[in-house]
């Protein structure tokens, strides 16, 4: 069995520079975003006159001697950056004609993103709608990521960055309603697909199994449906992009053909 964690660890080294604009990349020493106000961060902001009750450890002795009055160091407030990850766990994600399912690829992508951010520093991460928290163990992330959470169970926690991993094969009306619940400007839709879903390479009579439990479907001449199927699939892809791109969201597509490290390397 292909290890999700092993692939995610390898992918995490490639993921941040490959997908995040340089202006958005967290600094290697800190995932927190400094705010121009007094706080408990580590970045120096300004001196101010010492007042009774100030922590003596914050007295700037050299500056006090230079200006001949006791001065205290103030620092910028630092607010942790946040990442929300959601992975679709419907039965349709188990479809594959290769060695990897859409579910496997989605899990690897989400784990790699989460672990890459966790390694950056002070990032708070929400998995499958759970509360934002710090993760120090990728196995703990994997465990939380395996929870089944549907879009319909409520909106996901807003965050500085949002990653959704799914095949997004919902009816267009449902898809529009679901995406309308996502809050954020920096949103990445990671679309997982099997190549057969896009090309429909089948010929002759074939029985298709409904992974959602709606019953099998027997098609007498699959090749006769190929053109119309491909047109509908392309239309669905355009509809998804029409919902995402005007909002400034990123849409990327990944197949089940091979490990994601090969696609990004």
N, C-alpha and C positions, 0 to 999 in steps of 0.2 A: 504494500500500500504506500502511496506517495504521501510523505509527511507534509502537512500544511505548514507546520512551524518551521521546518528546515527550509522550505521554499520562501517563507515570509522573511526569515532572517537574512537570506541572501538578497532578496528583493529590497529590503529596507535600506540597504547601502546605496541602492540606485535611485530610489523613489523620490526623495526630497529634491535633489537637483534636477531630476527629469520632469517633474510635474508642478513645482512651485516656482512662480516668477521670482527672480532674485530679490525684488523689492519686498516680497512677502516671506522670504525665508527667515526662520528664526535664527538669531545669533547663536553660535555654537555653545556659548557659555550660559545662555539664559533664554528661556522660552517666554518670559514675562515681558510685557510691554510697559516701559516707563511712562508715567503720567506726570505732567508738569504741575505737581502739587505736593504739599508736604506729606510724607508717609514713612513707611518702614523699609523702603527699598535699600539697595546697596550702592546706588549711584549718587554721588555728591550733587547737591543742588545749589545751596547757598549757605553763607554765614548769617547768623542773626545774633543780636545781643543776648547774653546769658540772662535768664530769669530764674528766680527762686523756684526750686522743684525740678529743674532740668537734670537729666542724668549726667553726672560728672564725667562719665566715659565719653560723652559727646563734645566735651569742651575742646576747642581747637587751640592748643597751647601756643603754638608758633604764631598763628594769626592773632591771638590775643595779645602776645608780647609786641607784635609789630604795630598793632593799632592801639595798644595801651588801654584795652578794655576787654573784659571776658566775653568771648564769642563762642557760640555753639554751632556745630555742623547740622545742617538739615539735608535730608535725602529725598529723592524722588520716590513717590509711591510706585510700586510695581504690581500690576494686576496680572495674574497668570493667564496665558492664552488658552483657548478652549477648542476642542475638536469633538465633533459628534460623528459617530460611525454607525451606520445601519446596514445590515446584510439581509436580503430577502431569503426566507427559508421555506418558501412554498414548495410543494412537490415538483413543480415544473422545473425547478432549479436542478433537479437530479437528472435531467435529460442529457445524454451524451452519445456521440458516435465515435469518441476517441477515448484515450486513457484517463481523461479528466472531465469531471462534470462541471457545469456552470457553477454549482454550489462550491466545489473545491476552489475554482479560480476566484470566486467572490471572497471566500474566506481568506485565501492567501493575500489578496489585495488589501483587504481591511486590516488584517493582522500586520502586514508590512507597513501600512500607513500609520497605524497606531503605535507600533514599536519604534518607527523612525521618529515620531513626534515625542514619544516617551523618553527617548535617548537625548533629545535636544535640551531638556531641562525641565522648567517649571510649567509643564503642560498638563491641563486637566482634560480627561478624556471620558466621553460618555459612549457606552456600547449598548446597542439595542434599546435605546430609550432610558437606560439607567442614569443615575446621577453622575455628574462629572466628578472624577477622582484621579489621583495619581496612580499610575501603574509602574511597578518595578519588576514585574515578572511577566514574560510573554505567555506563559502557560495560564496565568490568571486571566489574561486578556482572552485567550482561546476559550476558556470555560465560559466567560460572560458572553462571548460572541455567539455561542451555540444556543442561546436562549431564543425561543420562537416569539417574535414580536411583530405584529402586523401593523401596517400603516393605520388601519382603522381603529386601533386601540388608543389612538391619541397622537397629537403632534410630538415630534421629536424635540428634545431640548435645544434651544437656539445656541449657536456657538460662533466663534470667529471663523472656523472652517467646518464644513459639513461634507461627508463622503457617503454616498448612497450606492450600494452594490446590488444589482438586480439584472434580470433579463428585460425588465420593464414591459413584459408582454401582458399588459392590462388593456381592457377596452379603453378607447381614447377618452371617453367621458370620465371613467374611473381614474385614469392616469392624471388628467387635468385636475380633478378634485384632490387627489393625493398630493401632488406636487404643490398645490396652493397652500398646504399646511406647513411647508418648509420655510423657516425664517433664516435669512442670511444672504449676504451678497457673494461670499466665497464658497460656492457650492459646486461639488464635482459629482456628476452622474457617471458611474462606472458601469457600462453596459456589457454584460457577459452573454456570449452567444455561441452556439455550436454551428459549424460551417454548414451543416445540412439544413439548419433552420433558414439560412439565407439563400442557399442554392436550390434546395428541394431536388436532390439528385435521383429520386425514386422512379422506378419504371414498373409497368404492369400492375397486376392486382397486389395490393398490400393492405395489411390491417394495422391501423394506427391505434396505439394504446393511449387513453386519456389519463395522464398522470394526476389530474385533478379529481379523478374518480367519477367522471361523467359517463363512462362506458366507452368501449372500443368503437372504431369507425372503419368499415371496410370500403376501400376505394378500388374500383374495378380497373381503372387506367390512370395511374398516378402521373404518368408523363403528360397526359392531356391537361392536368391542372397546373403544370409548372409555371407557365407564363403568368396566369392570373394570380397564383400564389406569390410569385416574386414581386409582382406589382403591388400587392397588398402589403407585403413585408416592407418594401421600400417606402410605401405611403406611411406606414406606422413609424418608421425611422424618422421620416421628415416631420411627422407630427410631434414626436418627442423633442426633436431639436427646436421646433417652433415654440414649444412651451418653455424650453430651457434657455436658449441663446438670447432672446430679448431681455432676459433677466441678468445677463452677464455670466451665466453658469457655464461650466466646462462639461462637455460630453465626450467621453472616449469609449472606444469599443475594443473588447478583448475576446478572442476566441478560446476554445478549449483545445486547440491544436497542440500546444506545448506549454512548457513552464513559462511563467510570466517573465522570468529573468532573461529568457531568450528574446522576448519581444522588446524589452527595454535596454538590453545590453548593447 
